[in-house]
Amino acid sequence: MARSTDRDREQARVALDATLVSVFSGDAADHLSRLQGMLDTVGADPDAAESRTRLAVAAAMAAVIACRFDVAADYAACATDAAVGLSAELTRMVGALVLMTDAMAGTANASRRGITLPALLPGDSGPRRTSVRARRDDLLTRYLLAEAALSVAEFDVAEQLIEGAGLAPGQVSAPTGDGEPDATGAPPARIDGAALTLQLLRARLSAFRGRAAQARVIGEGFAAAGVAVPERAFLVIDAIAAYGHAQAGDRRAFERAAAEVLARARDDANYLSVGSCLYVGWGMRTLGQLQASAALLTAIGGPGLARCKLWDRAFASEIIITAAAQRGDLLRAEELLAEATALSSHLVAASAVTRARGAIAAMRGRLEEARAHAVASVHLDEAVGSDIEALRGRHLHASLDPDTRRAAAALRRIASEADRLGIESVRALAARGWRRLSANDPSIVGDISVLSSREREIAALMAEGHSNPAIARLRGGSG
């Protein structure tokens, strides 16, 4: 019996170690079925508690990658029950899993069990030289915590967890102990699933913070690791790059990159592929292609946007609702808003629902109500550190202001702040609004941030000392 239990325990450890890379490169639903079969085989024997726990953790992660977030939350609850009395390290891993699945599914298992993110955060003093098993477990727990933090917009916490892992940008192997055998005598896997996913989180965080270009370095690290890195991991990097083009206002580059991402990902119900399509959808919205964005999000999100985790579901709902209102279908927009209202009970989703309410109020001509919703959305976005969305809310508020001079001053400040943050799409949007208002009021004063892209280019060339004829030549003959 002891030998059987030892064998089951080792099989469960191997299955957990392999899960992330397996579900990124293969069929997540099939992998989930295999894990469920292993769980059924282990049974309820008290000596098999560790095996059940590890398999339930693996199954929850597979369910996430299969975009079945409610199922993932159920497996996380099973892992919590199985982990009673086990080591503090394994209990901490399970707590991190519960936080992650709650953030994605909108469940409240963590609060019912008294599990909190601060209590599970590690004290980072660099990678510890412990056993291979302990390092793998610690890195996986760190990934689960970072995913949970990022999913509730705790950007600073997520960044600290990622940086504390001791991974160079793009590194997909464990941070220490390379080449050291594990308990079975086998060398560690060339690619560590937790290291790979932490790198993907690092790339996503760079996009959230307006630093999409940093994802390129991570992609270079993946390329250096060779063909063992799953194609879907490269897809995420390419999608973030496409989103970065949209943020920079480069429509042509975005459309080229977006077309390639969609061709590779559109029919793939995998967390990484769906997420990649979401970045394309966000990019379309950024460039003003609202109807195209809504159509894409509806298609890839599945019925009720079930393939999207909580935060993404809220943002997708906002776009789909606003698109319906923009088409003049206010009744449908209000129906969709009613369906999305439950999301507003979650802080991370509340701002998107609030902006959707404001869009409908504006379409109904209730401008004061719309402005109030815009202000509320800004406060909510600032509370979770979402600078880009806060700027969008401020832009909406300014665009609804009946006082022309006050609106122009607000738009100038928004353009300046967006310029400082490198968010060209928001700067250009605010600048267009400012120029429209200033056209009829010469007393309205601006600065370089509210110039058109063409005017800014000319101003930069003049500042470099170029003459007018030289500027014309540099710009291809256009004066």
ZAFIZA-780667 format. One line per 8 residues: number of its first residue (from 1); their letters; for each residue x, y, z of C-alpha. Coordinates in Angstrom, 1 decimal. Example, Ala and Ser with C-alpha at 12.3 -4.5 7.8 and 13.67 -1.06 7.14 Angstrom:
<nodes>
1 = AS = 12.3:-4.5:7.8  13.7:-1.1:7.1 $
</nodes>
This chain:
<nodes>
1 = MARSTDRD = 0.0:0.0:0.0  2.8:2.4:0.9  4.5:1.8:-2.5  1.2:2.4:-4.3  0.7:5.7:-2.4  4.3:6.8:-3.1  3.8:6.0:-6.8  0.5:7.9:-6.9 $
9 = REQARVAL = 2.1:10.9:-5.1  5.0:11.0:-7.6  2.5:10.7:-10.6  0.5:13.6:-9.1  3.7:15.7:-8.7  4.7:15.0:-12.3  1.2:15.8:-13.6  1.1:19.1:-11.8 $
17 = DATLVSVF = 4.6:20.0:-13.1  3.6:19.2:-16.6  0.1:20.7:-16.7  0.8:24.3:-17.7  3.1:23.5:-20.6  0.7:20.7:-21.7  -2.4:22.8:-21.7  -0.6:25.7:-23.5 $
25 = SGDAADHL = 0.6:23.4:-26.3  -2.3:20.9:-26.5  -6.1:20.5:-25.9  -6.9:21.9:-22.4  -10.3:20.1:-22.3  -8.7:16.7:-23.1  -6.0:17.3:-20.5  -8.6:18.2:-17.9 $
33 = SRLQGMLD = -10.5:15.0:-18.6  -7.3:13.0:-18.1  -6.6:14.7:-14.7  -10.2:14.0:-13.6  -9.6:10.3:-14.5  -6.4:10.4:-12.3  -8.4:12.0:-9.5  -11.0:9.3:-9.7 $
41 = TVGADPDA = -8.3:6.6:-9.5  -6.7:8.2:-6.4  -9.9:8.0:-4.4  -10.6:9.3:-0.9  -7.9:7.4:1.0  -6.4:9.7:3.8  -2.9:8.7:2.7  -3.6:10.0:-0.8 $
49 = AESRTRLA = -4.4:13.6:0.4  -1.3:15.1:-1.2  -2.0:13.4:-4.5  -5.6:14.6:-4.5  -4.5:18.1:-3.7  -1.9:18.3:-6.4  -4.2:16.8:-9.0  -7.0:19.1:-8.1 $
57 = VAAAMAAV = -4.6:22.1:-8.4  -3.6:20.8:-11.8  -7.2:20.3:-12.9  -8.1:23.8:-11.8  -5.3:25.3:-13.9  -6.4:23.1:-16.8  -9.9:24.3:-16.4  -8.7:28.0:-16.5 $
65 = IACRFDVA = -6.8:27.4:-19.7  -9.9:25.7:-21.2  -11.8:28.9:-20.3  -14.1:27.1:-17.8  -13.7:29.4:-14.9  -16.6:28.1:-12.8  -15.2:24.6:-13.1  -11.8:25.9:-12.1 $
73 = ADYAACAT = -13.3:27.4:-8.9  -14.9:24.0:-8.1  -11.6:22.2:-8.4  -9.9:24.9:-6.3  -12.5:24.2:-3.5  -11.8:20.5:-3.8  -8.1:21.2:-3.5  -8.8:23.2:-0.3 $
81 = DAAVGLSA = -10.7:20.3:1.2  -8.0:17.8:0.3  -5.1:20.0:1.7  -6.4:20.0:5.3  -3.5:18.9:7.5  -0.8:19.0:4.8  2.3:21.1:4.7  2.2:24.9:5.0 $
89 = ELTRMVGA = 3.8:25.2:1.5  1.1:23.1:-0.1  -1.7:24.8:1.8  -0.3:28.2:0.7  -0.3:27.0:-3.0  -4.0:26.0:-2.6  -4.8:29.3:-1.1  -3.2:31.1:-4.0 $
97 = LVLMTDAM = -5.2:28.9:-6.4  -8.5:29.8:-4.6  -7.7:33.5:-4.9  -6.9:33.2:-8.6  -10.1:31.2:-9.5  -12.2:33.6:-7.4  -10.8:36.6:-9.3  -11.6:34.9:-12.7 $
105 = AGTANASR = -15.0:33.4:-11.9  -16.3:36.0:-9.5  -16.8:33.4:-6.8  -16.2:34.1:-3.1  -14.5:30.9:-1.8  -11.5:32.8:-0.4  -13.5:35.1:1.7  -15.6:32.3:3.1 $
113 = RGITLPAL = -12.4:30.5:4.1  -10.6:33.5:5.4  -7.9:33.4:2.6  -6.4:36.8:1.7  -3.7:37.9:-0.7  -1.6:39.8:1.8  -1.4:36.8:4.1  0.0:34.6:1.3 $
121 = LPGDSGPR = 2.6:37.0:-0.2  6.2:35.8:0.2  9.0:37.8:1.8  11.2:38.3:-1.3  15.0:38.0:-0.6  15.9:36.3:-3.9  15.5:32.6:-4.9  16.2:30.3:-2.1 $
129 = RTSVRARR = 18.5:27.3:-2.7  16.3:24.5:-1.6  15.2:21.2:-3.2  14.0:21.1:-6.8  10.6:20.2:-5.6  10.4:23.1:-3.2  11.5:25.5:-5.9  9.0:24.3:-8.3 $
137 = DDLLTRYL = 6.2:24.5:-5.8  7.3:28.0:-4.7  7.4:29.2:-8.3  4.0:27.8:-9.1  2.5:29.4:-6.0  4.1:32.7:-7.0  2.5:32.4:-10.5  -1.0:31.7:-9.0 $
145 = LAEAALSV = -0.6:34.7:-6.6  0.6:37.0:-9.5  -2.3:35.9:-11.7  -4.8:36.6:-8.9  -3.3:40.0:-8.2  -3.3:41.0:-11.9  -6.9:39.8:-12.3  -8.0:42.2:-9.6 $
153 = AEFDVAEQ = -5.8:45.1:-10.8  -3.3:44.8:-8.0  -0.6:45.8:-10.5  2.1:46.7:-7.9  1.6:43.4:-6.1  1.7:41.4:-9.3  4.9:43.2:-10.4  6.6:42.5:-7.0 $
161 = LIEGAGLA = 5.7:38.8:-7.3  7.1:38.6:-10.8  10.3:40.4:-10.1  10.8:38.5:-6.9  10.9:35.2:-8.9  14.4:36.0:-10.0  13.7:35.4:-13.7  15.3:37.5:-16.4 $
169 = PGQVSAPT = 12.8:38.8:-19.0  12.0:35.9:-21.3  13.6:33.2:-19.1  11.5:30.1:-19.1  13.6:27.8:-16.9  13.6:27.7:-13.1  15.7:30.5:-11.6  18.1:28.2:-9.7 $
177 = GDGEPDAT = 19.3:24.6:-9.8  19.4:24.1:-13.5  20.7:20.6:-14.3  20.1:19.4:-10.7  18.1:16.1:-10.6  14.8:15.8:-8.8  13.9:13.0:-6.3  13.5:10.5:-9.1 $
185 = GAPPARID = 17.0:11.2:-10.5  15.6:12.8:-13.6  16.9:16.3:-14.6  14.4:19.2:-14.4  12.3:20.0:-17.4  13.9:22.4:-19.9  10.9:24.7:-19.6  9.2:25.3:-16.3 $
193 = GAALTLQL = 5.5:26.0:-16.7  5.3:28.4:-13.9  8.3:30.4:-15.2  6.7:30.5:-18.7  3.4:31.8:-17.3  5.1:34.4:-15.1  6.8:35.7:-18.2  3.4:36.0:-19.9 $
201 = LRARLSAF = 2.1:37.8:-16.9  5.1:40.1:-17.1  4.2:40.9:-20.7  0.5:41.5:-19.9  1.4:43.8:-17.0  3.6:45.8:-19.4  0.6:46.3:-21.7  -1.7:47.3:-18.8 $
209 = RGRAAQAR = 0.8:49.9:-17.8  1.3:51.3:-21.3  4.7:49.7:-21.8  3.7:47.2:-24.5  7.1:47.5:-26.2  8.7:45.7:-23.2  6.9:42.5:-24.3  9.3:42.3:-27.3 $
217 = VIGEGFAA = 12.2:41.5:-24.9  10.2:38.6:-23.5  9.4:37.3:-27.0  13.1:37.3:-27.7  13.7:35.2:-24.7  11.1:32.8:-25.8  12.7:32.6:-29.3  16.0:31.8:-27.7 $
225 = AGVAVPER = 14.5:28.9:-25.8  13.6:27.3:-29.1  10.7:25.2:-30.3  9.9:23.9:-26.9  8.0:27.1:-26.1  4.4:26.6:-27.1  3.2:28.6:-30.1  0.4:30.1:-28.1 $
233 = AFLVIDAI = 2.9:31.8:-25.8  4.4:33.6:-28.9  0.8:34.5:-29.9  0.2:36.4:-26.6  3.4:38.4:-27.3  2.3:39.2:-30.8  -1.2:40.2:-29.6  0.3:42.6:-27.0 $
241 = AAYGHAQA = 2.5:44.1:-29.8  -0.6:44.7:-31.9  -2.3:46.4:-28.9  0.9:48.5:-28.5  0.5:49.7:-32.1  -3.0:50.7:-31.4  -2.0:52.6:-28.2  0.6:54.4:-30.3 $
249 = GDRRAFER = -2.0:55.3:-32.9  -0.3:53.3:-35.7  -3.4:52.0:-37.5  -1.5:50.3:-40.3  0.8:48.4:-38.1  -2.0:47.4:-35.8  -4.2:46.1:-38.7  -1.3:44.0:-40.1 $
257 = AAAEVLAR = -0.5:42.5:-36.7  -4.1:42.0:-35.7  -4.9:40.1:-38.9  -2.1:37.7:-38.2  -3.1:37.1:-34.6  -6.8:36.5:-35.5  -5.8:34.1:-38.3  -3.9:32.0:-35.7 $
265 = ARDDANYL = -6.2:32.3:-32.7  -9.8:33.1:-33.6  -11.3:29.5:-33.5  -9.1:28.3:-30.5  -10.9:28.0:-27.2  -7.8:28.3:-25.1  -7.1:31.0:-22.4  -4.0:32.3:-24.3 $
273 = SVGSCLYV = -5.8:32.4:-27.7  -8.9:34.0:-26.3  -6.8:36.5:-24.4  -4.9:37.3:-27.6  -8.1:38.0:-29.5  -9.2:40.2:-26.6  -6.0:42.4:-27.1  -7.0:42.8:-30.7 $
281 = GWGMRTLG = -10.5:43.8:-29.6  -9.1:46.3:-27.1  -6.9:47.7:-29.9  -9.9:48.1:-32.2  -11.7:50.0:-29.5  -8.6:52.2:-28.9  -8.6:53.2:-32.6  -12.3:54.0:-32.7 $
289 = QLQASAAL = -13.4:50.8:-34.4  -16.1:50.2:-31.9  -18.5:48.1:-34.0  -15.7:45.8:-35.2  -14.5:45.4:-31.6  -17.9:44.5:-30.4  -18.4:41.9:-33.1  -15.1:40.3:-32.4 $
297 = LTAIGGPG = -15.6:40.2:-28.6  -19.1:38.7:-29.1  -17.7:36.0:-31.4  -14.6:35.0:-29.3  -16.2:35.5:-25.9  -18.8:32.8:-26.5  -22.4:32.7:-25.1  -22.7:35.2:-22.2 $
305 = LARCKLWD = -18.9:36.0:-22.7  -18.3:32.8:-20.7  -14.8:32.3:-22.2  -13.7:35.6:-20.5  -12.7:35.9:-16.9  -14.5:38.5:-14.8  -12.5:41.6:-15.6  -12.4:40.9:-19.3 $
313 = RAFASEII = -16.1:40.1:-19.3  -16.8:43.5:-17.8  -14.7:45.4:-20.4  -16.1:43.4:-23.3  -19.6:44.0:-22.0  -18.9:47.8:-21.9  -17.8:47.7:-25.6  -20.7:45.6:-26.7 $
321 = ITAAAQRG = -23.3:47.8:-24.8  -21.7:51.0:-26.1  -21.7:49.7:-29.7  -25.4:48.9:-29.5  -26.1:52.3:-28.1  -24.0:53.9:-30.9  -26.0:52.0:-33.5  -29.2:53.5:-32.0 $
329 = DLLRAEEL = -30.4:50.2:-30.5  -30.9:51.6:-27.1  -33.3:48.9:-26.0  -30.8:46.2:-26.7  -28.1:48.2:-25.0  -30.2:48.5:-21.9  -31.0:44.8:-22.0  -27.3:44.0:-22.1 $
337 = LAEATALS = -26.6:46.5:-19.3  -29.1:44.8:-17.1  -27.4:41.5:-17.7  -24.0:43.0:-16.9  -25.1:44.9:-13.7  -24.2:42.0:-11.4  -20.6:42.5:-12.5  -20.5:45.9:-10.8 $
345 = SHLVAASA = -20.4:44.3:-7.4  -16.8:43.5:-8.1  -14.5:46.5:-7.8  -12.3:45.5:-10.8  -15.4:45.4:-13.1  -17.4:48.3:-11.7  -15.8:51.1:-13.7  -16.6:49.3:-17.1 $
353 = VTRARGAI = -20.3:48.9:-16.1  -20.4:52.5:-14.9  -19.1:53.8:-18.2  -21.6:51.7:-20.0  -24.4:53.3:-17.9  -22.9:56.7:-18.8  -22.9:56.0:-22.5  -26.6:55.0:-22.5 $
361 = AAMRGRLE = -27.5:58.1:-20.4  -25.7:60.3:-22.9  -27.6:58.7:-25.8  -30.8:59.2:-24.0  -29.9:62.9:-23.6  -29.4:62.7:-19.8  -26.1:64.6:-19.9  -25.8:65.4:-16.2 $
369 = EARAHAVA = -26.4:61.7:-15.3  -23.8:60.7:-18.0  -21.2:63.1:-16.6  -21.8:61.8:-13.1  -21.2:58.2:-14.3  -18.0:59.4:-16.0  -16.7:60.9:-12.8  -17.6:57.7:-10.8 $
377 = SVHLDEAV = -15.8:55.6:-13.4  -12.7:57.7:-13.0  -12.7:57.3:-9.3  -13.1:53.5:-9.6  -10.3:53.3:-12.2  -8.0:55.4:-10.0  -8.7:53.1:-7.1  -7.4:50.1:-9.0 $
385 = GSDIEALR = -4.5:51.9:-10.7  -5.9:51.7:-14.2  -4.4:54.9:-15.7  -5.5:54.4:-19.3  -9.2:53.8:-18.4  -9.2:56.7:-16.0  -8.0:59.0:-18.8  -10.8:57.7:-21.0 $
393 = GRHLHASL = -13.4:58.4:-18.3  -12.0:61.9:-17.8  -12.2:62.4:-21.6  -15.9:61.3:-21.6  -16.6:63.7:-18.8  -14.9:66.7:-20.6  -16.7:65.9:-23.9  -20.1:66.2:-22.1 $
401 = DPDTRRAA = -19.2:69.5:-20.4  -21.5:72.4:-21.7  -18.9:75.0:-20.6  -16.6:75.3:-23.6  -13.6:76.8:-21.9  -13.7:74.4:-19.0  -14.0:71.5:-21.4  -11.1:72.7:-23.5 $
409 = AALRRIAS = -8.9:73.1:-20.4  -9.8:69.6:-19.3  -9.0:68.2:-22.7  -5.7:69.9:-22.8  -4.8:68.4:-19.4  -5.8:65.0:-20.6  -3.8:65.3:-23.8  -0.8:66.4:-21.8 $
417 = EADRLGIE = -1.1:63.5:-19.3  -1.6:61.0:-22.1  1.4:62.4:-23.9  3.5:62.0:-20.8  2.4:58.4:-20.4  2.9:57.6:-24.1  -0.7:56.8:-24.8  -1.0:58.3:-28.2 $
425 = SVRALAAR = -4.5:57.1:-28.9  -6.0:59.0:-25.9  -3.8:62.1:-26.6  -5.0:62.3:-30.2  -8.6:61.9:-29.1  -8.4:64.6:-26.5  -6.4:66.8:-29.0  -9.1:66.5:-31.6 $
433 = GWRRLSAN = -11.7:67.6:-29.1  -9.6:70.6:-28.0  -9.0:71.7:-31.6  -12.7:71.5:-32.3  -13.5:73.7:-29.4  -10.7:76.2:-29.9  -11.6:76.7:-33.6  -14.5:79.0:-32.5 $
441 = DPSIVGDI = -12.8:80.6:-29.5  -9.3:82.1:-30.0  -8.9:82.8:-26.3  -8.6:79.1:-25.6  -4.8:78.3:-25.2  -3.1:75.0:-25.7  0.4:73.5:-26.0  2.2:70.9:-28.1 $
449 = SVLSSRER = 0.1:68.1:-26.7  -3.0:69.3:-28.5  -1.5:69.7:-31.9  -2.3:67.2:-34.6  0.2:64.4:-35.3  1.3:66.2:-38.4  1.7:69.5:-36.5  3.7:67.8:-33.8 $
457 = EIAALMAE = 6.0:66.2:-36.3  6.7:69.6:-37.9  7.2:71.2:-34.5  9.8:68.6:-33.6  11.7:69.1:-36.8  11.7:72.9:-36.3  13.0:72.4:-32.8  15.9:70.4:-34.3 $
465 = GHSNPAIA = 16.8:73.4:-36.4  15.5:72.3:-39.8  14.4:75.0:-42.3  10.9:75.0:-43.9  12.3:73.6:-47.3  14.2:70.9:-45.4  11.1:70.0:-43.4  9.1:69.7:-46.6 $
473 = RLRGGSG = 11.8:67.4:-48.1  12.0:65.3:-45.0  8.2:64.9:-45.0  8.2:63.7:-48.6  7.3:67.0:-50.1  4.2:67.8:-48.0  4.6:71.2:-46.5 $
</nodes>
